[in-house]
Amino acid sequence: TTSTTSLADPNSPELFKQHIQIAMEQVARVSALARSALNGIQNAYQAGINPAQTQADLAALDHALHGLAEVLRQSGVGAYPLPEPDTRNATPPTEQELIADTTRGVQQLYEEFKRMQESSAVVANLLATT
């Protein structure tokens, strides 16, 4: 009964893993459709390229994107970054790596804000002297 209870629990790790797997499959499908549609667009004037197939690929891509967005929204997986489909076998980043990445991002934003603030002060001083 424990496995039945955990599957019924919307916050269970098992269900979350299933949602991630479904999302990854959807991302791979969207990626394949996008490549196919792009190929059709890039080679539209080449012999043997069927514009109806390109149009069908674009329609399928649109449908797949809406489906992916819905899966991400309903499952809650959309709140988390997904690894690239080609890196499924790669090891996920460690907590220390995530902390370091976040720290670098915050530092960059802080420095950018500081530069904007300093630039604003220079402009304010120039306007005050005129």
C-alpha positions in Angstrom: 0.0 0.0 0.0 3.0 2.3 0.4 3.7 2.4 -3.3 0.0 3.0 -4.1 0.0 5.8 -1.5 3.1 7.4 -2.9 1.8 7.3 -6.4 -1.4 8.9 -5.3 0.6 11.6 -3.6 1.1 14.5 -6.0 4.3 15.5 -4.3 5.9 12.0 -4.3 9.5 11.8 -5.7 8.4 8.8 -7.9 5.6 10.9 -9.5 8.0 13.8 -10.0 10.5 11.5 -11.7 7.8 10.3 -14.0 6.8 13.9 -14.8 10.4 14.8 -15.6 10.7 11.7 -17.9 7.5 12.7 -19.7 8.8 16.3 -20.1 12.1 15.1 -21.4 10.4 13.0 -24.0 8.2 15.9 -25.0 11.4 18.1 -25.3 13.0 15.5 -27.5 9.9 15.4 -29.7 9.8 19.2 -30.0 13.5 19.3 -30.8 13.1 16.7 -33.6 10.1 18.5 -35.1 11.9 21.8 -34.9 14.9 20.3 -36.7 12.7 18.8 -39.4 10.8 22.0 -39.9 14.0 24.0 -40.1 15.4 21.6 -42.6 12.3 22.0 -44.7 12.4 25.8 -44.5 16.2 26.0 -45.3 15.9 23.6 -48.3 12.5 24.8 -49.5 13.7 25.4 -53.0 15.6 22.2 -53.3 14.3 19.3 -55.5 12.5 16.7 -53.5 11.4 18.9 -50.6 7.7 18.8 -50.1 6.2 22.1 -48.8 3.2 20.2 -47.5 5.5 18.1 -45.2 7.2 21.3 -43.9 3.8 22.7 -43.2 2.7 19.5 -41.4 6.0 19.6 -39.4 5.3 23.2 -38.4 1.7 22.4 -37.4 3.0 19.3 -35.4 5.7 21.5 -33.8 3.1 24.1 -32.7 0.9 21.3 -31.3 3.9 19.7 -29.5 5.0 23.0 -28.0 1.5 23.6 -26.6 1.5 20.1 -25.2 4.9 20.6 -23.7 3.9 23.9 -22.1 0.8 22.2 -20.7 2.8 19.2 -19.3 5.3 21.6 -17.7 2.5 23.8 -16.2 0.4 20.9 -14.8 3.2 18.8 -13.5 5.2 21.6 -11.8 8.3 20.5 -13.7 8.3 23.7 -15.6 9.5 25.5 -12.5 12.9 23.7 -12.8 15.5 23.8 -15.5 15.6 20.8 -17.8 18.9 19.4 -19.1 19.5 19.2 -22.8 18.1 16.0 -24.3 21.5 15.0 -25.5 23.0 15.2 -22.0 20.6 12.7 -20.3 23.6 10.4 -19.4 25.6 13.3 -18.0 25.8 13.7 -14.3 23.6 16.4 -12.8 25.4 19.4 -11.2 26.3 19.1 -7.6 24.9 21.4 -4.9 28.2 23.2 -4.7 28.2 23.8 -8.5 24.7 25.1 -8.4 25.6 27.4 -5.5 28.7 28.6 -7.4 26.6 29.3 -10.6 24.0 31.2 -8.6 26.7 33.2 -6.8 28.3 34.1 -10.1 24.9 35.2 -11.5 24.1 37.3 -8.4 27.6 38.9 -8.5 27.2 39.7 -12.2 23.8 41.3 -11.6 25.1 43.2 -8.6 28.0 44.6 -10.6 25.7 45.6 -13.5 23.4 47.3 -11.0 26.4 49.1 -9.4 27.6 50.3 -12.8 24.1 51.6 -13.7 23.9 53.4 -10.3 27.4 55.0 -10.8 26.4 56.1 -14.3 23.2 57.6 -12.9 25.2 59.5 -10.3 27.5 60.9 -13.0 24.5 62.0 -15.1 22.9 63.5 -12.0 26.1 65.4 -11.2 26.4 66.7 -14.7 22.8 67.9 -14.7 23.2 69.5 -11.3 26.2 71.6 -12.5 24.4 73.0 -15.6 
